[in-house]
Amino acid sequence: MSKQKLKSHRINREWCKGCGICVAFCPKKVLELDREDKAVAVRLEDCIACRLCELRCPDLAITVETEDVPVPS
């Protein structure tokens, strides 16, 4: 059995229109909008790799990559 762990979290700033949907759906408040109204990951260490930001982004500007981590039995 394994658990998903964050490998990388990428935001394509050219595609991001700053709608804030990703910020609203993030359960751990990892994302914020910066001064240019673009999404930015400010607390990556809190990311649980749920992929809600990636799934909800209407511009497909977010990519979350995960890796399997074995769960001790």
Predicted model as a PDB file, atoms N, CA, C, CB and O in Angstrom, pLDDT in the B-factor column:
MODEL        1                                                                  
ATOM      1  N   MET A   1       0.849  -1.180   0.000  1.00 66.00           N  
ATOM      2  CA  MET A   1       0.000   0.000   0.000  1.00 66.00           C  
ATOM      3  C   MET A   1       0.894   1.243   0.000  1.00 66.00           C  
ATOM      4  CB  MET A   1      -0.966  -0.002   1.230  1.00 66.00           C  
ATOM      5  O   MET A   1       1.980   1.234   0.580  1.00 66.00           O  
ATOM      6  N   SER A   2       0.428   2.312  -0.656  1.00 72.00           N  
ATOM      7  CA  SER A   2       1.233   3.538  -0.720  1.00 72.00           C  
ATOM      8  C   SER A   2       0.358   4.772  -0.565  1.00 72.00           C  
ATOM      9  CB  SER A   2       2.006   3.607  -2.043  1.00 72.00           C  
ATOM     10  O   SER A   2      -0.866   4.722  -0.679  1.00 72.00           O  
ATOM     11  N   LYS A   3       1.032   5.870  -0.303  1.00 82.00           N  
ATOM     12  CA  LYS A   3       0.388   7.172  -0.127  1.00 82.00           C  
ATOM     13  C   LYS A   3       0.997   8.129  -1.141  1.00 82.00           C  
ATOM     14  CB  LYS A   3       0.559   7.712   1.342  1.00 82.00           C  
ATOM     15  O   LYS A   3       2.166   7.990  -1.501  1.00 82.00           O  
ATOM     16  N   GLN A   4       0.214   9.098  -1.603  1.00 84.00           N  
ATOM     17  CA  GLN A   4       0.710  10.089  -2.551  1.00 84.00           C  
ATOM     18  C   GLN A   4       1.410  11.227  -1.817  1.00 84.00           C  
ATOM     19  CB  GLN A   4      -0.440  10.636  -3.411  1.00 84.00           C  
ATOM     20  O   GLN A   4       0.878  11.780  -0.855  1.00 84.00           O  
ATOM     21  N   LYS A   5       2.602  11.568  -2.280  1.00 87.00           N  
ATOM     22  CA  LYS A   5       3.370  12.678  -1.711  1.00 87.00           C  
ATOM     23  C   LYS A   5       3.708  13.652  -2.835  1.00 87.00           C  
ATOM     24  CB  LYS A   5       4.674  12.167  -0.997  1.00 87.00           C  
ATOM     25  O   LYS A   5       3.963  13.234  -3.965  1.00 87.00           O  
ATOM     26  N   LEU A   6       3.711  14.930  -2.535  1.00 91.00           N  
ATOM     27  CA  LEU A   6       4.013  15.956  -3.520  1.00 91.00           C  
ATOM     28  C   LEU A   6       5.435  15.813  -4.047  1.00 91.00           C  
ATOM     29  CB  LEU A   6       3.813  17.340  -2.920  1.00 91.00           C  
ATOM     30  O   LEU A   6       6.396  15.723  -3.283  1.00 91.00           O  
ATOM     31  N   LYS A   7       5.541  15.794  -5.358  1.00 93.00           N  
ATOM     32  CA  LYS A   7       6.851  15.772  -6.013  1.00 93.00           C  
ATOM     33  C   LYS A   7       7.163  17.168  -6.565  1.00 93.00           C  
ATOM     34  CB  LYS A   7       6.886  14.703  -7.155  1.00 93.00           C  
ATOM     35  O   LYS A   7       8.250  17.702  -6.345  1.00 93.00           O  
ATOM     36  N   SER A   8       6.198  17.750  -7.285  1.00 93.00           N  
ATOM     37  CA  SER A   8       6.361  19.125  -7.769  1.00 93.00           C  
ATOM     38  C   SER A   8       4.998  19.770  -7.965  1.00 93.00           C  
ATOM     39  CB  SER A   8       7.167  19.154  -9.091  1.00 93.00           C  
ATOM     40  O   SER A   8       3.993  19.097  -8.193  1.00 93.00           O  
ATOM     41  N   HIS A   9       4.995  21.081  -7.871  1.00 94.00           N  
ATOM     42  CA  HIS A   9       3.771  21.880  -8.004  1.00 94.00           C  
ATOM     43  C   HIS A   9       4.120  23.041  -8.924  1.00 94.00           C  
ATOM     44  CB  HIS A   9       3.226  22.390  -6.590  1.00 94.00           C  
ATOM     45  O   HIS A   9       4.848  23.952  -8.530  1.00 94.00           O  
ATOM     46  N   ARG A  10       3.603  23.013 -10.151  1.00 96.00           N  
ATOM     47  CA  ARG A  10       3.955  24.051 -11.123  1.00 96.00           C  
ATOM     48  C   ARG A  10       2.721  24.871 -11.508  1.00 96.00           C  
ATOM     49  CB  ARG A  10       4.590  23.419 -12.381  1.00 96.00           C  
ATOM     50  O   ARG A  10       1.632  24.333 -11.708  1.00 96.00           O  
ATOM     51  N   ILE A  11       2.923  26.167 -11.603  1.00 97.00           N  
ATOM     52  CA  ILE A  11       1.867  27.084 -12.046  1.00 97.00           C  
ATOM     53  C   ILE A  11       2.385  27.839 -13.258  1.00 97.00           C  
ATOM     54  CB  ILE A  11       1.440  28.075 -10.903  1.00 97.00           C  
ATOM     55  O   ILE A  11       3.401  28.530 -13.181  1.00 97.00           O  
ATOM     56  N   ASN A  12       1.687  27.707 -14.370  1.00 98.00           N  
ATOM     57  CA  ASN A  12       2.045  28.433 -15.587  1.00 98.00           C  
ATOM     58  C   ASN A  12       1.450  29.838 -15.479  1.00 98.00           C  
ATOM     59  CB  ASN A  12       1.528  27.687 -16.882  1.00 98.00           C  
ATOM     60  O   ASN A  12       0.254  30.031 -15.696  1.00 98.00           O  
ATOM     61  N   ARG A  13       2.288  30.807 -15.145  1.00 96.00           N  
ATOM     62  CA  ARG A  13       1.812  32.167 -14.916  1.00 96.00           C  
ATOM     63  C   ARG A  13       1.263  32.822 -16.182  1.00 96.00           C  
ATOM     64  CB  ARG A  13       2.930  33.010 -14.355  1.00 96.00           C  
ATOM     65  O   ARG A  13       0.431  33.726 -16.095  1.00 96.00           O  
ATOM     66  N   GLU A  14       1.707  32.389 -17.337  1.00 97.00           N  
ATOM     67  CA  GLU A  14       1.173  32.942 -18.583  1.00 97.00           C  
ATOM     68  C   GLU A  14      -0.274  32.516 -18.808  1.00 97.00           C  
ATOM     69  CB  GLU A  14       2.034  32.506 -19.769  1.00 97.00           C  
ATOM     70  O   GLU A  14      -1.054  33.261 -19.400  1.00 97.00           O  
ATOM     71  N   TRP A  15      -0.633  31.336 -18.344  1.00 97.00           N  
ATOM     72  CA  TRP A  15      -1.998  30.834 -18.528  1.00 97.00           C  
ATOM     73  C   TRP A  15      -2.941  31.269 -17.408  1.00 97.00           C  
ATOM     74  CB  TRP A  15      -1.982  29.321 -18.616  1.00 97.00           C  
ATOM     75  O   TRP A  15      -4.154  31.347 -17.607  1.00 97.00           O  
ATOM     76  N   CYS A  16      -2.380  31.551 -16.231  1.00 97.00           N  
ATOM     77  CA  CYS A  16      -3.202  31.914 -15.076  1.00 97.00           C  
ATOM     78  C   CYS A  16      -3.842  33.282 -15.296  1.00 97.00           C  
ATOM     79  CB  CYS A  16      -2.355  31.917 -13.780  1.00 97.00           C  
ATOM     80  O   CYS A  16      -3.163  34.259 -15.610  1.00 97.00           O  
ATOM     81  N   LYS A  17      -5.174  33.331 -15.124  1.00 97.00           N  
ATOM     82  CA  LYS A  17      -5.866  34.613 -15.273  1.00 97.00           C  
ATOM     83  C   LYS A  17      -6.220  35.231 -13.922  1.00 97.00           C  
ATOM     84  CB  LYS A  17      -7.130  34.432 -16.104  1.00 97.00           C  
ATOM     85  O   LYS A  17      -6.827  36.300 -13.864  1.00 97.00           O  
ATOM     86  N   GLY A  18      -5.838  34.551 -12.832  1.00 97.00           N  
ATOM     87  CA  GLY A  18      -6.049  35.115 -11.501  1.00 97.00           C  
ATOM     88  C   GLY A  18      -7.467  35.045 -11.004  1.00 97.00           C  
ATOM     89  O   GLY A  18      -7.906  35.925 -10.264  1.00 97.00           O  
ATOM     90  N   CYS A  19      -8.201  34.013 -11.395  1.00 97.00           N  
ATOM     91  CA  CYS A  19      -9.597  33.905 -10.982  1.00 97.00           C  
ATOM     92  C   CYS A  19      -9.752  33.556  -9.499  1.00 97.00           C  
ATOM     93  CB  CYS A  19     -10.297  32.862 -11.822  1.00 97.00           C  
ATOM     94  O   CYS A  19     -10.776  33.873  -8.895  1.00 97.00           O  
ATOM     95  N   GLY A  20      -8.736  32.901  -8.907  1.00 97.00           N  
ATOM     96  CA  GLY A  20      -8.766  32.574  -7.487  1.00 97.00           C  
ATOM     97  C   GLY A  20      -9.488  31.285  -7.139  1.00 97.00           C  
ATOM     98  O   GLY A  20      -9.634  30.965  -5.959  1.00 97.00           O  
ATOM     99  N   ILE A  21      -9.944  30.538  -8.134  1.00 98.00           N  
ATOM    100  CA  ILE A  21     -10.645  29.283  -7.861  1.00 98.00           C  
ATOM    101  C   ILE A  21      -9.717  28.309  -7.128  1.00 98.00           C  
ATOM    102  CB  ILE A  21     -11.163  28.650  -9.180  1.00 98.00           C  
ATOM    103  O   ILE A  21     -10.136  27.657  -6.171  1.00 98.00           O  
ATOM    104  N   CYS A  22      -8.479  28.211  -7.565  1.00 97.00           N  
ATOM    105  CA  CYS A  22      -7.518  27.303  -6.917  1.00 97.00           C  
ATOM    106  C   CYS A  22      -7.309  27.693  -5.461  1.00 97.00           C  
ATOM    107  CB  CYS A  22      -6.167  27.314  -7.664  1.00 97.00           C  
ATOM    108  O   CYS A  22      -7.214  26.824  -4.594  1.00 97.00           O  
ATOM    109  N   VAL A  23      -7.238  28.977  -5.187  1.00 97.00           N  
ATOM    110  CA  VAL A  23      -7.044  29.474  -3.827  1.00 97.00           C  
ATOM    111  C   VAL A  23      -8.239  29.079  -2.959  1.00 97.00           C  
ATOM    112  CB  VAL A  23      -6.852  31.016  -3.825  1.00 97.00           C  
ATOM    113  O   VAL A  23      -8.068  28.648  -1.819  1.00 97.00           O  
ATOM    114  N   ALA A  24      -9.436  29.226  -3.498  1.00 98.00           N  
ATOM    115  CA  ALA A  24     -10.652  28.919  -2.748  1.00 98.00           C  
ATOM    116  C   ALA A  24     -10.785  27.430  -2.447  1.00 98.00           C  
ATOM    117  CB  ALA A  24     -11.868  29.395  -3.517  1.00 98.00           C  
ATOM    118  O   ALA A  24     -11.285  27.068  -1.382  1.00 98.00           O  
ATOM    119  N   PHE A  25     -10.355  26.561  -3.352  1.00 97.00           N  
ATOM    120  CA  PHE A  25     -10.526  25.129  -3.171  1.00 97.00           C  
ATOM    121  C   PHE A  25      -9.405  24.466  -2.386  1.00 97.00           C  
ATOM    122  CB  PHE A  25     -10.643  24.479  -4.494  1.00 97.00           C  
ATOM    123  O   PHE A  25      -9.581  23.337  -1.928  1.00 97.00           O  
ATOM    124  N   CYS A  26      -8.276  25.110  -2.212  1.00 97.00           N  
ATOM    125  CA  CYS A  26      -7.148  24.491  -1.518  1.00 97.00           C  
ATOM    126  C   CYS A  26      -7.473  24.299  -0.036  1.00 97.00           C  
ATOM    127  CB  CYS A  26      -5.875  25.349  -1.682  1.00 97.00           C  
ATOM    128  O   CYS A  26      -7.648  25.279   0.689  1.00 97.00           O  
ATOM    129  N   PRO A  27      -7.555  23.035   0.426  1.00 97.00           N  
ATOM    130  CA  PRO A  27      -7.940  22.801   1.824  1.00 97.00           C  
ATOM    131  C   PRO A  27      -6.869  23.204   2.831  1.00 97.00           C  
ATOM    132  CB  PRO A  27      -8.271  21.353   2.019  1.00 97.00           C  
ATOM    133  O   PRO A  27      -7.176  23.398   4.007  1.00 97.00           O  
ATOM    134  N   LYS A  28      -5.621  23.334   2.394  1.00 97.00           N  
ATOM    135  CA  LYS A  28      -4.519  23.673   3.310  1.00 97.00           C  
ATOM    136  C   LYS A  28      -4.012  25.097   3.121  1.00 97.00           C  
ATOM    137  CB  LYS A  28      -3.370  22.703   3.118  1.00 97.00           C  
ATOM    138  O   LYS A  28      -3.004  25.477   3.717  1.00 97.00           O  
ATOM    139  N   LYS A  29      -4.694  25.886   2.302  1.00 97.00           N  
ATOM    140  CA  LYS A  29      -4.326  27.294   2.073  1.00 97.00           C  
ATOM    141  C   LYS A  29      -2.886  27.443   1.591  1.00 97.00           C  
ATOM    142  CB  LYS A  29      -4.520  28.101   3.353  1.00 97.00           C  
ATOM    143  O   LYS A  29      -2.158  28.339   2.020  1.00 97.00           O  
ATOM    144  N   VAL A  30      -2.491  26.538   0.683  1.00 96.00           N  
ATOM    145  CA  VAL A  30      -1.143  26.559   0.111  1.00 96.00           C  
ATOM    146  C   VAL A  30      -1.009  27.689  -0.909  1.00 96.00           C  
ATOM    147  CB  VAL A  30      -0.816  25.204  -0.549  1.00 96.00           C  
ATOM    148  O   VAL A  30       0.068  28.268  -1.056  1.00 96.00           O  
ATOM    149  N   LEU A  31      -2.094  28.004  -1.611  1.00 97.00           N  
ATOM    150  CA  LEU A  31      -2.050  28.971  -2.708  1.00 97.00           C  
ATOM    151  C   LEU A  31      -2.597  30.330  -2.304  1.00 97.00           C  
ATOM    152  CB  LEU A  31      -2.827  28.445  -3.893  1.00 97.00           C  
ATOM    153  O   LEU A  31      -3.506  30.435  -1.480  1.00 97.00           O  
ATOM    154  N   GLU A  32      -2.024  31.368  -2.902  1.00 97.00           N  
ATOM    155  CA  GLU A  32      -2.501  32.746  -2.751  1.00 97.00           C  
ATOM    156  C   GLU A  32      -2.363  33.441  -4.094  1.00 97.00           C  
ATOM    157  CB  GLU A  32      -1.706  33.514  -1.635  1.00 97.00           C  
ATOM    158  O   GLU A  32      -1.663  32.954  -4.981  1.00 97.00           O  
ATOM    159  N   LEU A  33      -3.028  34.573  -4.245  1.00 97.00           N  
ATOM    160  CA  LEU A  33      -2.835  35.415  -5.423  1.00 97.00           C  
ATOM    161  C   LEU A  33      -1.806  36.479  -5.062  1.00 97.00           C  
ATOM    162  CB  LEU A  33      -4.190  36.065  -5.900  1.00 97.00           C  
ATOM    163  O   LEU A  33      -1.879  37.087  -3.994  1.00 97.00           O  
ATOM    164  N   ASP A  34      -0.848  36.701  -5.958  1.00 97.00           N  
ATOM    165  CA  ASP A  34       0.191  37.700  -5.692  1.00 97.00           C  
ATOM    166  C   ASP A  34      -0.255  39.086  -6.136  1.00 97.00           C  
ATOM    167  CB  ASP A  34       1.495  37.319  -6.399  1.00 97.00           C  
ATOM    168  O   ASP A  34      -1.426  39.282  -6.459  1.00 97.00           O  
ATOM    169  N   ARG A  35       0.653  40.041  -6.156  1.00 96.00           N  
ATOM    170  CA  ARG A  35       0.331  41.427  -6.535  1.00 96.00           C  
ATOM    171  C   ARG A  35      -0.150  41.551  -7.968  1.00 96.00           C  
ATOM    172  CB  ARG A  35       1.538  42.310  -6.340  1.00 96.00           C  
ATOM    173  O   ARG A  35      -0.853  42.502  -8.311  1.00 96.00           O  
ATOM    174  N   GLU A  36       0.225  40.591  -8.809  1.00 96.00           N  
ATOM    175  CA  GLU A  36      -0.205  40.603 -10.212  1.00 96.00           C  
ATOM    176  C   GLU A  36      -1.468  39.767 -10.427  1.00 96.00           C  
ATOM    177  CB  GLU A  36       0.919  40.083 -11.110  1.00 96.00           C  
ATOM    178  O   GLU A  36      -1.848  39.490 -11.564  1.00 96.00           O  
ATOM    179  N   ASP A  37      -2.110  39.371  -9.337  1.00 96.00           N  
ATOM    180  CA  ASP A  37      -3.297  38.497  -9.380  1.00 96.00           C  
ATOM    181  C   ASP A  37      -3.019  37.192 -10.115  1.00 96.00           C  
ATOM    182  CB  ASP A  37      -4.462  39.222 -10.050  1.00 96.00           C  
ATOM    183  O   ASP A  37      -3.824  36.734 -10.926  1.00 96.00           O  
ATOM    184  N   LYS A  38      -1.881  36.610  -9.820  1.00 97.00           N  
ATOM    185  CA  LYS A  38      -1.511  35.298 -10.358  1.00 97.00           C  
ATOM    186  C   LYS A  38      -1.358  34.345  -9.176  1.00 97.00           C  
ATOM    187  CB  LYS A  38      -0.180  35.371 -11.213  1.00 97.00           C  
ATOM    188  O   LYS A  38      -0.894  34.743  -8.108  1.00 97.00           O  
ATOM    189  N   ALA A  39      -1.747  33.095  -9.371  1.00 97.00           N  
ATOM    190  CA  ALA A  39      -1.631  32.100  -8.307  1.00 97.00           C  
ATOM    191  C   ALA A  39      -0.166  31.797  -8.023  1.00 97.00           C  
ATOM    192  CB  ALA A  39      -2.380  30.808  -8.684  1.00 97.00           C  
ATOM    193  O   ALA A  39       0.659  31.706  -8.931  1.00 97.00           O  
ATOM    194  N   VAL A  40       0.129  31.646  -6.750  1.00 97.00           N  
ATOM    195  CA  VAL A  40       1.476  31.290  -6.322  1.00 97.00           C  
ATOM    196  C   VAL A  40       1.357  30.365  -5.108  1.00 97.00           C  
ATOM    197  CB  VAL A  40       2.328  32.570  -5.985  1.00 97.00           C  
ATOM    198  O   VAL A  40       0.521  30.576  -4.230  1.00 97.00           O  
ATOM    199  N   ALA A  41       2.210  29.334  -5.078  1.00 95.00           N  
ATOM    200  CA  ALA A  41       2.240  28.409  -3.942  1.00 95.00           C  
ATOM    201  C   ALA A  41       3.153  29.004  -2.880  1.00 95.00           C  
ATOM    202  CB  ALA A  41       2.731  26.976  -4.374  1.00 95.00           C  
ATOM    203  O   ALA A  41       4.363  29.103  -3.081  1.00 95.00           O  
ATOM    204  N   VAL A  42       2.577  29.398  -1.752  1.00 96.00           N  
ATOM    205  CA  VAL A  42       3.355  30.059  -0.714  1.00 96.00           C  
ATOM    206  C   VAL A  42       3.698  29.142   0.450  1.00 96.00           C  
ATOM    207  CB  VAL A  42       2.607  31.249  -0.205  1.00 96.00           C  
ATOM    208  O   VAL A  42       4.590  29.459   1.238  1.00 96.00           O  
ATOM    209  N   ARG A  43       3.012  28.014   0.575  1.00 94.00           N  
ATOM    210  CA  ARG A  43       3.271  27.073   1.664  1.00 94.00           C  
ATOM    211  C   ARG A  43       3.304  25.645   1.124  1.00 94.00           C  
ATOM    212  CB  ARG A  43       2.200  27.209   2.772  1.00 94.00           C  
ATOM    213  O   ARG A  43       2.473  24.815   1.494  1.00 94.00           O  
ATOM    214  N   LEU A  44       4.262  25.367   0.255  1.00 94.00           N  
ATOM    215  CA  LEU A  44       4.359  24.032  -0.351  1.00 94.00           C  
ATOM    216  C   LEU A  44       4.510  22.925   0.673  1.00 94.00           C  
ATOM    217  CB  LEU A  44       5.521  23.983  -1.304  1.00 94.00           C  
ATOM    218  O   LEU A  44       4.054  21.804   0.444  1.00 94.00           O  
ATOM    219  N   GLU A  45       5.139  23.218   1.793  1.00 93.00           N  
ATOM    220  CA  GLU A  45       5.329  22.189   2.818  1.00 93.00           C  
ATOM    221  C   GLU A  45       4.001  21.707   3.400  1.00 93.00           C  
ATOM    222  CB  GLU A  45       6.215  22.723   3.934  1.00 93.00           C  
ATOM    223  O   GLU A  45       3.943  20.631   3.994  1.00 93.00           O  
ATOM    224  N   ASP A  46       2.928  22.496   3.236  1.00 95.00           N  
ATOM    225  CA  ASP A  46       1.607  22.111   3.735  1.00 95.00           C  
ATOM    226  C   ASP A  46       0.772  21.366   2.692  1.00 95.00           C  
ATOM    227  CB  ASP A  46       0.857  23.340   4.196  1.00 95.00           C  
ATOM    228  O   ASP A  46      -0.301  20.856   3.014  1.00 95.00           O  
ATOM    229  N   CYS A  47       1.246  21.298   1.457  1.00 94.00           N  
ATOM    230  CA  CYS A  47       0.481  20.671   0.374  1.00 94.00           C  
ATOM    231  C   CYS A  47       0.303  19.177   0.636  1.00 94.00           C  
ATOM    232  CB  CYS A  47       1.182  20.894  -0.985  1.00 94.00           C  
ATOM    233  O   CYS A  47       1.266  18.470   0.931  1.00 94.00           O  
ATOM    234  N   ILE A  48      -0.938  18.707   0.526  1.00 93.00           N  
ATOM    235  CA  ILE A  48      -1.241  17.288   0.727  1.00 93.00           C  
ATOM    236  C   ILE A  48      -1.458  16.571  -0.612  1.00 93.00           C  
ATOM    237  CB  ILE A  48      -2.486  17.133   1.616  1.00 93.00           C  
ATOM    238  O   ILE A  48      -1.896  15.421  -0.637  1.00 93.00           O  
ATOM    239  N   ALA A  49      -1.153  17.244  -1.707  1.00 93.00           N  
ATOM    240  CA  ALA A  49      -1.241  16.672  -3.056  1.00 93.00           C  
ATOM    241  C   ALA A  49      -2.623  16.144  -3.378  1.00 93.00           C  
ATOM    242  CB  ALA A  49      -0.236  15.563  -3.215  1.00 93.00           C  
ATOM    243  O   ALA A  49      -2.757  15.087  -3.995  1.00 93.00           O  
ATOM    244  N   CYS A  50      -3.654  16.870  -2.968  1.00 94.00           N  
ATOM    245  CA  CYS A  50      -5.034  16.450  -3.246  1.00 94.00           C  
ATOM    246  C   CYS A  50      -5.442  16.742  -4.687  1.00 94.00           C  
ATOM    247  CB  CYS A  50      -5.997  17.146  -2.290  1.00 94.00           C  
ATOM    248  O   CYS A  50      -6.407  16.171  -5.195  1.00 94.00           O  
ATOM    249  N   ARG A  51      -4.709  17.626  -5.332  1.00 95.00           N  
ATOM    250  CA  ARG A  51      -4.917  18.003  -6.734  1.00 95.00           C  
ATOM    251  C   ARG A  51      -6.195  18.806  -6.994  1.00 95.00           C  
ATOM    252  CB  ARG A  51      -4.942  16.771  -7.574  1.00 95.00           C  
ATOM    253  O   ARG A  51      -6.601  18.952  -8.147  1.00 95.00           O  
ATOM    254  N   LEU A  52      -6.828  19.322  -5.955  1.00 96.00           N  
ATOM    255  CA  LEU A  52      -8.038  20.119  -6.178  1.00 96.00           C  
ATOM    256  C   LEU A  52      -7.732  21.362  -7.000  1.00 96.00           C  
ATOM    257  CB  LEU A  52      -8.671  20.518  -4.843  1.00 96.00           C  
ATOM    258  O   LEU A  52      -8.544  21.767  -7.831  1.00 96.00           O  
ATOM    259  N   CYS A  53      -6.583  21.965  -6.782  1.00 97.00           N  
ATOM    260  CA  CYS A  53      -6.209  23.161  -7.552  1.00 97.00           C  
ATOM    261  C   CYS A  53      -6.077  22.810  -9.033  1.00 97.00           C  
ATOM    262  CB  CYS A  53      -4.878  23.766  -7.019  1.00 97.00           C  
ATOM    263  O   CYS A  53      -6.567  23.537  -9.897  1.00 97.00           O  
ATOM    264  N   GLU A  54      -5.418  21.703  -9.315  1.00 97.00           N  
ATOM    265  CA  GLU A  54      -5.212  21.258 -10.694  1.00 97.00           C  
ATOM    266  C   GLU A  54      -6.548  20.909 -11.364  1.00 97.00           C  
ATOM    267  CB  GLU A  54      -4.266  20.042 -10.727  1.00 97.00           C  
ATOM    268  O   GLU A  54      -6.776  21.253 -12.523  1.00 97.00           O  
ATOM    269  N   LEU A  55      -7.411  20.234 -10.636  1.00 97.00           N  
ATOM    270  CA  LEU A  55      -8.696  19.802 -11.193  1.00 97.00           C  
ATOM    271  C   LEU A  55      -9.662  20.958 -11.427  1.00 97.00           C  
ATOM    272  CB  LEU A  55      -9.339  18.794 -10.273  1.00 97.00           C  
ATOM    273  O   LEU A  55     -10.451  20.925 -12.372  1.00 97.00           O  
ATOM    274  N   ARG A  56      -9.606  21.971 -10.582  1.00 97.00           N  
ATOM    275  CA  ARG A  56     -10.556  23.095 -10.663  1.00 97.00           C  
ATOM    276  C   ARG A  56     -10.087  24.253 -11.531  1.00 97.00           C  
ATOM    277  CB  ARG A  56     -10.836  23.609  -9.292  1.00 97.00           C  
ATOM    278  O   ARG A  56     -10.896  25.105 -11.898  1.00 97.00           O  
ATOM    279  N   CYS A  57      -8.804  24.309 -11.869  1.00 97.00           N  
ATOM    280  CA  CYS A  57      -8.282  25.437 -12.648  1.00 97.00           C  
ATOM    281  C   CYS A  57      -8.898  25.439 -14.051  1.00 97.00           C  
ATOM    282  CB  CYS A  57      -6.730  25.369 -12.739  1.00 97.00           C  
ATOM    283  O   CYS A  57      -8.675  24.503 -14.819  1.00 97.00           O  
ATOM    284  N   PRO A  58      -9.670  26.474 -14.396  1.00 97.00           N  
ATOM    285  CA  PRO A  58     -10.309  26.514 -15.711  1.00 97.00           C  
ATOM    286  C   PRO A  58      -9.320  26.773 -16.850  1.00 97.00           C  
ATOM    287  CB  PRO A  58     -11.380  27.579 -15.722  1.00 97.00           C  
ATOM    288  O   PRO A  58      -9.650  26.567 -18.018  1.00 97.00           O  
ATOM    289  N   ASP A  59      -8.117  27.223 -16.513  1.00 96.00           N  
ATOM    290  CA  ASP A  59      -7.117  27.540 -17.531  1.00 96.00           C  
ATOM    291  C   ASP A  59      -6.053  26.462 -17.686  1.00 96.00           C  
ATOM    292  CB  ASP A  59      -6.456  28.845 -17.201  1.00 96.00           C  
ATOM    293  O   ASP A  59      -5.130  26.602 -18.489  1.00 96.00           O  
ATOM    294  N   LEU A  60      -6.185  25.367 -16.902  1.00 97.00           N  
ATOM    295  CA  LEU A  60      -5.211  24.264 -16.935  1.00 97.00           C  
ATOM    296  C   LEU A  60      -3.796  24.762 -16.661  1.00 97.00           C  
ATOM    297  CB  LEU A  60      -5.256  23.551 -18.294  1.00 97.00           C  
ATOM    298  O   LEU A  60      -2.829  24.258 -17.233  1.00 97.00           O  
ATOM    299  N   ALA A  61      -3.685  25.754 -15.782  1.00 98.00           N  
ATOM    300  CA  ALA A  61      -2.402  26.395 -15.502  1.00 98.00           C  
ATOM    301  C   ALA A  61      -1.619  25.713 -14.381  1.00 98.00           C  
ATOM    302  CB  ALA A  61      -2.626  27.838 -15.147  1.00 98.00           C  
ATOM    303  O   ALA A  61      -0.467  26.067 -14.130  1.00 98.00           O  
ATOM    304  N   ILE A  62      -2.234  24.739 -13.703  1.00 98.00           N  
ATOM    305  CA  ILE A  62      -1.580  24.109 -12.553  1.00 98.00           C  
ATOM    306  C   ILE A  62      -1.336  22.631 -12.823  1.00 98.00           C  
ATOM    307  CB  ILE A  62      -2.429  24.284 -11.279  1.00 98.00           C  
ATOM    308  O   ILE A  62      -2.217  21.911 -13.293  1.00 98.00           O  
ATOM    309  N   THR A  63      -0.124  22.200 -12.514  1.00 97.00           N  
ATOM    310  CA  THR A  63       0.236  20.793 -12.622  1.00 97.00           C  
ATOM    311  C   THR A  63       0.811  20.338 -11.289  1.00 97.00           C  
ATOM    312  CB  THR A  63       1.251  20.556 -13.779  1.00 97.00           C  
ATOM    313  O   THR A  63       1.762  20.924 -10.773  1.00 97.00           O  
ATOM    314  N   VAL A  64       0.221  19.287 -10.744  1.00 96.00           N  
ATOM    315  CA  VAL A  64       0.697  18.711  -9.490  1.00 96.00           C  
ATOM    316  C   VAL A  64       1.215  17.317  -9.801  1.00 96.00           C  
ATOM    317  CB  VAL A  64      -0.434  18.672  -8.397  1.00 96.00           C  
ATOM    318  O   VAL A  64       0.474  16.463 -10.285  1.00 96.00           O  
ATOM    319  N   GLU A  65       2.494  17.094  -9.519  1.00 94.00           N  
ATOM    320  CA  GLU A  65       3.082  15.767  -9.713  1.00 94.00           C  
ATOM    321  C   GLU A  65       3.285  15.132  -8.344  1.00 94.00           C  
ATOM    322  CB  GLU A  65       4.437  15.848 -10.503  1.00 94.00           C  
ATOM    323  O   GLU A  65       3.727  15.775  -7.392  1.00 94.00           O  
ATOM    324  N   THR A  66       2.947  13.850  -8.280  1.00 92.00           N  
ATOM    325  CA  THR A  66       3.093  13.127  -7.015  1.00 92.00           C  
ATOM    326  C   THR A  66       3.972  11.904  -7.195  1.00 92.00           C  
ATOM    327  CB  THR A  66       1.724  12.715  -6.465  1.00 92.00           C  
ATOM    328  O   THR A  66       4.261  11.478  -8.313  1.00 92.00           O  
ATOM    329  N   GLU A  67       4.385  11.357  -6.077  1.00 90.00           N  
ATOM    330  CA  GLU A  67       5.131  10.102  -6.078  1.00 90.00           C  
ATOM    331  C   GLU A  67       4.544   9.213  -4.990  1.00 90.00           C  
ATOM    332  CB  GLU A  67       6.668  10.341  -5.853  1.00 90.00           C  
ATOM    333  O   GLU A  67       4.029   9.699  -3.984  1.00 90.00           O  
ATOM    334  N   ASP A  68       4.629   7.909  -5.206  1.00 86.00           N  
ATOM    335  CA  ASP A  68       4.132   6.963  -4.213  1.00 86.00           C  
ATOM    336  C   ASP A  68       5.130   6.812  -3.087  1.00 86.00           C  
ATOM    337  CB  ASP A  68       3.844   5.603  -4.852  1.00 86.00           C  
ATOM    338  O   ASP A  68       6.331   6.669  -3.314  1.00 86.00           O  
ATOM    339  N   VAL A  69       4.622   6.846  -1.880  1.00 82.00           N  
ATOM    340  CA  VAL A  69       5.444   6.637  -0.698  1.00 82.00           C  
ATOM    341  C   VAL A  69       4.855   5.446   0.043  1.00 82.00           C  
ATOM    342  CB  VAL A  69       5.500   7.923   0.215  1.00 82.00           C  
ATOM    343  O   VAL A  69       3.671   5.460   0.378  1.00 82.00           O  
ATOM    344  N   PRO A  70       5.649   4.420   0.306  1.00 83.00           N  
ATOM    345  CA  PRO A  70       5.137   3.247   1.000  1.00 83.00           C  
ATOM    346  C   PRO A  70       4.620   3.605   2.392  1.00 83.00           C  
ATOM    347  CB  PRO A  70       6.223   2.180   1.102  1.00 83.00           C  
ATOM    348  O   PRO A  70       5.225   4.393   3.118  1.00 83.00           O  
ATOM    349  N   VAL A  71       3.489   3.005   2.738  1.00 79.00           N  
ATOM    350  CA  VAL A  71       2.915   3.197   4.063  1.00 79.00           C  
ATOM    351  C   VAL A  71       3.317   1.988   4.900  1.00 79.00           C  
ATOM    352  CB  VAL A  71       1.345   3.368   4.004  1.00 79.00           C  
ATOM    353  O   VAL A  71       3.055   0.851   4.508  1.00 79.00           O  
ATOM    354  N   PRO A  72       3.947   2.220   6.041  1.00 79.00           N  
ATOM    355  CA  PRO A  72       4.354   1.086   6.881  1.00 79.00           C  
ATOM    356  C   PRO A  72       3.132   0.310   7.362  1.00 79.00           C  
ATOM    357  CB  PRO A  72       5.185   1.575   8.089  1.00 79.00           C  
ATOM    358  O   PRO A  72       2.108   0.890   7.723  1.00 79.00           O  
ATOM    359  N   SER A  73       3.261  -0.990   7.358  1.00 74.00           N  
ATOM    360  CA  SER A  73       2.122  -1.817   7.801  1.00 74.00           C  
ATOM    361  C   SER A  73       2.277  -2.311   9.208  1.00 74.00           C  
ATOM    362  CB  SER A  73       1.942  -2.994   6.890  1.00 74.00           C  
ATOM    363  O   SER A  73       1.403  -3.015   9.715  1.00 74.00           O  
TER     364      SER A  73                                                      
ENDMDL                                                                          
END                                                                             
